[in-house]
């Protein structure tokens, strides 16, 4: 039964509500971006770069070579859109390739 006596609540719904109330939604979304990077950018790109952290909506990504850094800079908007679509919210507003 729900805390307010309205009947049963699904465990997933209860967890999402608890996460929201504790203010953990944003950190959890950011963590999901970091752990799902390979899925968002594909295997080939994931082999040459790794996400490091997200600070104020900026995702910092380490890239192994300068040519790949230039290529990824051209794909920046597409990557941001894929990440945010997967997350269901605007977690990343920019990417810095280093």
C-alpha positions in Angstrom: 0.0 0.0 0.0 1.2 3.5 -0.7 2.2 5.8 2.1 -0.9 7.8 1.5 -3.2 4.8 1.7 -4.1 4.9 -2.0 -3.3 1.2 -2.8 -0.2 -0.7 -4.0 2.6 1.1 -5.7 5.1 -0.5 -8.1 8.6 -0.7 -6.7 10.1 1.1 -9.7 7.6 4.0 -9.1 8.4 4.1 -5.4 12.2 4.2 -6.1 11.8 7.0 -8.7 9.8 9.1 -6.2 12.4 8.5 -3.5 15.2 9.5 -5.8 13.3 12.7 -6.8 12.6 13.6 -3.2 16.2 13.1 -2.2 17.4 15.3 -5.0 19.3 12.5 -6.7 17.6 12.7 -10.1 20.3 14.9 -11.7 23.4 13.0 -10.4 21.8 9.7 -11.4 21.1 11.0 -14.9 24.7 12.2 -15.2 26.0 8.8 -14.0 23.8 7.1 -16.6 25.3 9.3 -19.3 28.8 8.2 -18.3 28.0 4.5 -18.1 26.0 4.4 -21.4 28.5 6.4 -23.4 29.5 3.4 -25.6 25.8 2.8 -26.4 25.3 6.4 -27.4 28.3 6.9 -29.6 28.9 3.4 -31.0 31.7 0.9 -30.6 34.1 2.6 -33.1 34.0 6.0 -31.4 34.0 4.4 -27.9 37.3 2.8 -28.7 39.0 6.2 -29.1 37.4 8.3 -26.4 36.1 8.0 -22.8 33.8 10.3 -20.9 35.4 11.7 -17.7 32.8 13.8 -15.9 29.9 16.2 -16.2 30.2 19.7 -14.7 27.3 22.1 -15.0 25.9 20.3 -18.0 29.3 20.1 -19.8 30.5 16.6 -20.6 34.3 16.3 -20.6 35.6 13.5 -22.9 39.2 12.3 -23.3 40.0 11.6 -26.9 43.1 9.6 -27.9 44.1 11.5 -31.1 43.8 14.9 -32.6 42.0 13.7 -35.8 39.4 12.0 -33.7 39.0 15.1 -31.6 38.3 17.2 -34.7 35.8 14.6 -36.1 33.9 14.4 -32.8 33.8 18.2 -32.5 31.9 18.1 -35.9 29.5 15.5 -34.5 29.0 17.4 -31.1 25.4 18.4 -31.6 24.4 14.9 -32.8 26.1 13.2 -29.8 24.4 15.7 -27.4 21.0 14.9 -29.0 21.5 11.2 -28.7 22.6 11.4 -25.1 19.7 13.6 -24.0 17.2 11.6 -26.0 18.4 8.4 -24.2 18.3 10.2 -20.8 14.9 11.6 -21.4 16.0 15.0 -20.2 18.6 17.7 -21.1 21.5 16.3 -19.0 24.3 17.5 -21.4 24.3 21.0 -22.9 27.9 20.9 -24.3 30.8 18.5 -24.8 34.5 19.4 -24.4 36.7 17.0 -26.2 40.2 16.9 -24.8 
